[in-house]
Amino acid sequence: MKEEEVEEEPATPVSKQREIPDQVAAAGDDEGFSSVGKGGKAVVAVTSENLLTRLREVLESRGKKNTNRDEQIATLESLLEGAKSPFQQISVLLALIASRFDITASKAPYMDLAVWKSSAKEFNQLLQVLETNKSFVVTEDAEDLDNEDRDVTPKDGEVIKVRGSILSFVERLDDEFNKSLQNIDPHAIDYIDRLRDEPALYAMLDRAQYYCEVNSIDFALPRIISRKLDHVYYKPEQVIGSLQAASKQLLPSYVVSKITNSQDPAEFVNQLCNYLYKDTSTVFRTRAILCHIYHYALHKKFHTARDLLLMSHVQDSIHQADIATQILYNRAMVQIGICAFRDGLIKESHAALSEIQGSGRVKELLAQGVQAQRFGQPANPEADAIERQRQLPFHMHINLELLECIFLTSSMLLEIPAQAQAGPNNKKFISRPFRRLLDYNERQAFCGPPENTRDHIMSAAKALASGEWEKAKDFILAIKVWDLMTETQEIKDMLVRKIQEEGLRTYLFTYCSYYTTLGLAQLSSMFDLSVNSVSAIVAKMIFNEELSASLDQVTQCVVLHQVELSRLQVLSLQYSEKVANLVDQNERLTSNGRDNNNNNSNNTNNNNNSSHNHTHNSNRNH
């Protein structure tokens, strides 16, 4: 049957013939016969003389219809084995790596792991050849060599430029690594196995950076350094140190960068960011600032991160940036909020988190999930696919439950005392999401024991509002999410102290109208605070005009002044609030009317222009 399928050709001398990779003519064949591959084509042995000719034939068939890509790669692999000179090795490796990238262009969402590792091995081999033979330089602006398929041997001191892009290869490997992490199940062992390849990828970025530094390929350096920064900015310093040590073992000893040579992780991140600050591209500078802010906030340097954010004025122009940079900005703001909470700065934490938490789309804004389609809303597959491509790998996620817990706890510590101060009928609020949850909880006919994080915080808020700070403390400390943070005990101690202080403030706001004097010792025993702490809190409230009282140092009492507003004063306050609301409504109506007038004037101008053209045309016809 095989004799019928194979169509033999006479063994005549052929100058240029295509080779089938699986069958190579072996020495010692019988005279008068030649090896014949699939399709009836005679197979020519690969030699040093015809290697570049065979390579050109493979490259010419690349991308054409009915070209078997697997066969092309097998051919290029056999050519690489036969390549002897540096120029042959460089030419074959450039073609082989590019052909491997072609395989996954349309088949799968990410490159197969075996193919990626083969590409990484060949990329390192290419850099090894280039570092050993400094007479050859691979650049994107090189002209095509007119060598007529002959080997190229450089003269002494001559530098031969070969067209290719080290930058595009390492960027593609990095992109495929991220795509694989996006698509692999994060709870499977495959995800951990894939993460183990990160030191190898980081070593390739290091090696590509060193190559660009040595050969003065300056335009590629910011892009490589930005990718290195993307791999380290969200990691603790111990993990960065481990990553540097693991990648250094995979590199030759002579690969040492002049730009980023620090072994200290904090200084290393500083060097990466400082280099990008000097770049002319706004995108790289903005991303470097945001990564630097995130890194500072992660390591509990709140004031440094906040000052860098305020001095950079990133928040003024972030709405004009690309979506990936906006996601990084959201992550940096969230990390600043978490850092402020760890430092005990409740008001700053709430201010940083309120915008993102109040949007109701936290998962989407942080690129940690896709928002579910609403019922009846038409599906948009293209938009969904683009949205999924933006998702961050699982190991870069910020815990959303911890984020919500921090935000609601901060809101409780601010909202409950403010609500007690303003009175029951006041509609003003500091945190709209918290107030909404609290109102919903209070409307429930039956409230069982708390089950999740929200229930614990709502129960603590109601206990704090009624002056039962110990019960509120128990509810807050029963939340298990606090164990996810590094300094768990410190944070719990800080929360207990804050609950005691805000419980005291709430008690004074609620019951000040019922007392004429309050003993500092009595307040100290009630809220388990020292007399000095109680005195400091009361003095601050008096100074801020939150409490009408005075401190009697002799008797160690708080003397409360019963200031009752007259009927005229009450009416005046109501009137001023209504006037302020009226002014706000008028401003909104004015701005809306101005926008409508502009739209109407534009429409009128368009109509006038069209009618003028119509009249002009009719006159011309007459």
N, C-alpha and C positions, 0 to 999 in steps of 0.2 A: 504493500500500500504506500510506503514512503517513497518508493521509486516513482510512483505516479504523481505524487504531490510535488516533488522537487524537480525543477527544470534545470538540467545541467547545461553549462556553456563550455565551449572549447577553451582549453588552457592556453590562451594567447597572452603575450605580455601586455599588461595594462598599466598606463602611467599613473592614473588616479582612480582608485576604486574605493567605494565605501566599505567600511569594516563592520561586521556584526560582532558585538562585544562578547557574546557567549562562546564564540568559536574562533580561535586564533590559530593560524597555520603553524604547526610545529615543525621544527627542523627534522630532516630525515624522512620526509614524505616520499612515497614512491614516485619515480620519474614519470612525467607525462600526466600527472594528476595534481589537482589543487583542491583545497578545502572549499566547500560550497555551503553557504549559510542559507537561512530562510529567505525565500524569494529568488533563489538562483544566483545570488551575487557571490562572486569569488572573494575570499577573505585574504587580505594582505597583512603580513606580519608588521607589527609596530616597531619601527627602528628610530634611531635618533634623527635620521635624515628626513623621514616622512611624517614625523610626529606633529609638527606645526601645520602641515598640510591636512592631516586628519582632523586636527583641532579646528581649522577654518571650516571644514565641511560640516562638522558638528554644529558650529556656531551659526552657519548659514541656514541649517535646517531648524534651528531653535525658533519656536513660536509659530511654525507653519502647521497647517492642518494635517491631521493624521500622523503627526510626529509622536513617537512613543517616548515620553519623558524618562521613564525608568530605564529604557535602553540607552538613552543619551547619557544618563548618569553613570551607568555601568561602563559605557565607552570611555567617559572622562576619567573614571577610576583606573581603568586599564592604561590610559595615556599617562596618568600621574605616576603609575608604577614604572613606566618606561622613560619618564622625564629624567634627564641627567643634569643638564645645565641649569643655572639659576633662572635664566630667562624662560626656559621651558616650564619649569616648576611654577613660576609666578603666573605665567599665562594660563596654564591648565587649572591652577587653584582658583584664579579669578572667575574662570568660566564654570568650574564645578560648584563653587559656593552659590553663584547666581542661579545655576540650574536647580540646586536643591531648594532654593526659595521659590522657584516656579511651581514646584509640586503642590504646595499648599496654597496657591493663589486663589483657588476657587473650591477646592474639595471640602476642607474641614474648617471649623472656626479657629483652629490653632494648629501649629506645626506639630507633627508627630514627635514624640520624645526622642526616639532613636535618630530621626533625621536631624533634630536640633543638636544632639550631641555630636553627630558626624560633622555638621556645619561648624560647630564650635571647635572641634579638633582640627579641621582644615583651616579655619581662620587663624588659630594659634600657629599652625604650620606655616601659613603664609607670612605672618609677622616674624616668625623665626628665620625664614629665608631672607626677608627684607632686612632684618637686623644684622644678619651675618654678612650679607652682600650689600654694602652701603652704596654701591654704584647704581643700584636700581631704586627708583622712588615711584610709588604708586600715588598718582594725583588725579583729580578730576579734570584738570585743565590741560592734560598732556595731549599732544597731537598723535594721530595714528602713525605707527612706525611703518615705513616702506621697506620692509626687510624681505619681501617676496618669499615668505614661508621658510626663511633660513634663520638659523640661530643667531642671536646677537651677543657679541662679546665686547664689553666696554674696554676702552683704552685706559691707560693709567691716568687717574684724575678725572675721567669723564663720568658724568652722571646721566643715566638714561631714564627718562620719564615714561612710565607705562600708564595707560589710561585705566582708571579704576577708582573705587571709593572705599577706603577703609571705614570712613564714617558711616556710610549707608549700611555696610555689613553689620557693624556693631550695634547700630540703632535697630536694625531689623531683628537681630538676635534678642535684644532687650525687649522689643515690642512683642515678639512671639512668646517670650518668657512670661510677660505680664498677661497676655491673652490666655495662656494655658492656666495660670492661676485664677483668672476670672471664670473659666469654664469647668475646672475640676471641682468636685464636691469638697468643700473645705473640711468636712467632718470625716473624710476618708483618709486612709494612710497614704494614698497617692499624693495628696496635697503636701504632706510633710516630706515625702520623698522628693517632690518637685522643688520645695524650698531649699533642699540641700544643694541644689545646683546654683544657688545665688552667689556663693563665693567664687565659683568658676566664672560666672558672668561678670562679677565685679572685677575679677582679675583681668578679663578681656578689656573692660573699660579702662583699667589702669594702663594696660599695655598699649591700647590705641592712643591714649592721652600721651604717653611717653613717645610714641612714634611721631605724633603730630608736633610735639615740642621739638624733637631732634631735627625734623625736616621742615620746621617753620610753616606748618599748615595751620595758620592762626585762625582761620574762619571756622574750623571744626572744633577748636578747643572749648568755646563756651557751651556748645551743644553736648559734648561729652561730659564736661564738668557738671552741667545741669542734670544730666541723667544720673551721675554719681550722687549728687545731692538728693535726688528723688529716692535713692535707695537707703539713705542714712538719716534723713531729717526727722523721721518719726520714731527712730529707735532710741532706747536708753543708751547711755555712754558705754556700759559694759558690753552690750550687744554689738555696738559699733567697733569696739576694740577686738571682739572675737571675729567679726567679719574681716577686719583688716588683717589680723594674724592669719586667718585661714586662706585669704586670697594671696597673701605674700608668699606663702609656701608653694603656691602654684606658679609663681613667676621666677624668671631668671634673676640672679643677684644684681645684674647691671640695670634692671628696670627700676629707676628711681626718678620720680618727678621733681622738678624744681619748684613747681607751683604749690603742690600739696605734699609736703614732706614731713608733716608733724605726726608723731605717734600718739599724741594725746587726743582723744576723741573730740573734746570740746574745741580745742584749737584747730583740729582738722576741719570740722564743720565751719569754723570761723574763716579759715583759709579759702574753702570752696565758695562761701558767700562773698567774701571780699573780692575775689577775682571776678565774679559775675557782676558786682556793683560797678566795676570799671568798664563793663561792656556797653556798647552803644545801643543795643537792642533793649527796648522798654520791657518786653516780655520776660527776658532773662533776669533783668533787674528786679521786676515786681515779684517773680516767683522766688528769687533768692531772698528777698526781704520777708516774704510770707513763710518760707521754710525756716528762716532764722528765728522769726517770732515763735513759730510752733516749737522749735527745739528749745528755746529759752523757757517757754511756758511749761513744756514737758518736764524740765528739770527744776521747776519751782522757783523760777526767776521772774516773778510777775512784773515787778516795776521795770526791769530791763525790757521785757517783751512789750509792755504797754507803751513805754517811751519810744521804742523803735516804731511801733505802729502809728503813734501820734505824729512823730517827726517825719515819717515817710509820706503821710497824707494819702495812703493807698485807698482809704475808704471813700475819698472824693471821686476817684476815677475807676473804681472796681467795676461799676456797671457797664463800662465800655470794654472791659477785657473779655477774652475768650472764656468759654464755659469751664474749661479745665482750671484756669486761674481763679475763677469765681468759686469753684468747689474748694480749692486750696485756701482761699480767703475764709470761707465758712468754717473749714477745719481749724484754721488758726484762731478764729474768734472763739470757737467752742473750747479749744484747749486753753485759751486765756481765761475763760470763765471757770473752767475746772481748776486751773492754777490758783485763781483768786480764792476759790472756795477752800482749797487745801491750806492757804495762808490765813484763813479766817476772815477774809474781806468779803462779807456777805453782799453788801450793796454793789460792789464792783462786779462780783460774780453774776448777780441778777441782771445788771446792765448789759454785760457781754452776751448772756444767753437769751435774753428776752426776745430779741428779734427773730432768731432762728426757731426757738421753741414756740413762739406765738404764731408762727406761720402755719403750723399743722402739717408741714411737709419736711420734717427733719430728715427722714430717711433719704428722700430724693435730693435735698440740698447738700447732703454730705456724700452723695454718690455711694450709698450703702444699700440701695434697693430701688426698685421701680414702683411708682405709685400705681395702685390697682385701678383698673378702669371702672368708672361709675356705670350703674345700670342704665342702659339705653344710649350710652355714648358710643359713637362709631369708633371702631378700632383702627389704628394707624400703624401697620406693621413696620414701615420704614422708620418712623419716629421711635418706635419701641426698640428696634435694632440699634439705632444710634445711641439711645439712652443706655442700653445694656453694655455697649462698648465703652461707655464712660465709667462704669462701675469700678470701684477700687477692689483689689484683692482682699480676701477675708482677714488676713493678718494685719492689715492696715486700718481696720475698722475701729471706730470709737464706740464703746458700749452705750447703746441708746437708752437702756434701762437706767444705767448709772447717771447718764446725762439728765434724764427726766427727774430722777431722784434728787440730784443736786439743785436743779432749777426749782422744783416744788418746795424743797426744804428752805432754800433762800427766800422764795416768795412768802412762805409761812412766817419766817422770822421778821420779814418787813411788813407784811400785810396785817397781821393780827394786832400788833401795837398801834399801827396807823388807824385801823378800823375802830379800836377801842378809844383812841383819841378823838376821832371825828364824830362818833356817836352812831346809833343804829340806823338813822334815817339818811345818812350821807351816802350818795351814790358814787363818790370818787373812789378810785382804786389804783393800786400800784401795778398789780399783775392781773391782767384780764383772764388768762387761762386758769390761774389758781382760783380766782373769785368765782369763775364759772363752775369749776369742779366742786368748790365748797358749797355753793348754792344748791347744786344738784344733790350733794350728799345730805344736806339739811332737809331737803324736801322728801327724802325717802321715808316711807311709813315705818319700815323696820330696818335697823342697821345692825347687822351681825358683827361678829368679830372680824377684824381686818385680815384679808387674805393676800393681797398683793401690795406693791410699793405705794400705789396711790392711796389705798385704803388706810395704810399705816399713817401716812402724812396727814390725811384728812382727819383721822381720829386724834392725832397729836395736835392739830390746829384747833379743834374744838376743845380739847383739854386745856390748851394754853390760853384760849380765850376766856375760859371760866376760872383761870388762876391755878389750875392743877398742873404745875410744871413737872412734878415727878412722874405723873401718868404720861405726860407728853414725852418726857425723856425716855420712858420705857418703850413707848410706841416707836420712836425714832431709832433707838438702839437695836430694836428687834428686826430692823431691815437688814437683810443678808447681803445686799449689794455693796455695803461698805467694805466687805472683806476683799473686794476686787482691787481696792486701792493699796498702794505700797505701804503707807504709814497709817494703817487702820486705827491703831490705838490712839495716836495723836489726833486724828480726825474725830473720833468719838469723844475724846476729852474736850476738844474745841466745841463740839455740838452741845455737850452738856453745859459748858460755861455760857454759850450763847443763849440756850433755852432758859437758864437761870436769869440772865440779864434781861432778856425780852419778857420773861414772865413777870419780873419786878416792874418793868415799864408798863406792861399791860395792866397789872394790878393797880398801880398808881393812877393810870388814866381812868380805869373803870370805877374805882371807889374813892377818888379824891373828893367828890362832892359829899360823901357821907362822914368825913372825918374833919376835925380841926387840927389835930396833931397826930403824928405817927413816930414812934420811937425807932431809931436806927437799929438798935439791938433786936427789936421785935422783927423788923424786916430782914435783918441778917439771919435770924434763926428760921424764918419762914422760907427763905429762898437759898439757904445754905451758902451764903456769901459772907465774906469778911465785912466788918463795919466800914473799913476804908473803901472797899469796892462799892458798897451801897451808897456811901456818902459821895463818891465820885460820880456815880450814875445819876443821883438826884441833882447834884450840882450842875451837871451837863444839861439835864432837862430844864432846869431853871434858867441857865444861861441861854439856851436856844428858844426860850419863851414857850416851851411846850407845857410847862407846869407852873401854875400861879402859886408859888410857895416860897419859903425862905428857910434856911438852915440855922438852927439854934445850936451853936457849938457847946454852950455851957450845959444844957440839959440833954444834948445829943438827940434832938427831935427835929422832925420836919414839920414846920408850921404851915399849914395849908390855908391859903386866902380864898375865901368863898366869894368869887367874883361872879355875880349873876347879871346877865345882860338884861338891859331894860327892853321894853316892848319895841321902842324906836330902834334900838341897836339891832335887834333880831330882824326887824323888817328891813333895815338898811343892808344887812348882810345878804338877805334873800334877794333884795333888789339888785345889789351889785353882781351876784351870781347870774341872775336872769339877764342883766345887761351884757355880761361877758359872753353868755351863750348866744345872745342875739347878734353881737358883733361877729362871733365865729360863723354863724349861719349866713350873715350878710357877706362876709368875705368869700365863703364858698360859693354863694349865688353869683357874686360879682365875677369870680374867676371862671365859673361855668358859663356865664353869659358872655364873657369876653371870648372864650373859646368858640362858642356858638356863633358869635358875630363874625369872627375870623373865617369860620367855615362857610357861613352864608355869603360873606363878601367874596370868598374864592369861587363859590358856585356861581354868584352873580357875574363875576368877571368872565368866567368860562362861558356862561350863557350869552353874555354880551359879545364876546369874541366870536362865538359860533353864529349868532344872528348877523353880525357884521360881515362875516365871511359869506353867509348865505345871501345877503343883500348885494354884496359885491359881485358874486357869481351870477345872480339873476340880472343885474344891470349889464354885465358883460354879455350875457346871452341875448338880451334885448338889442 
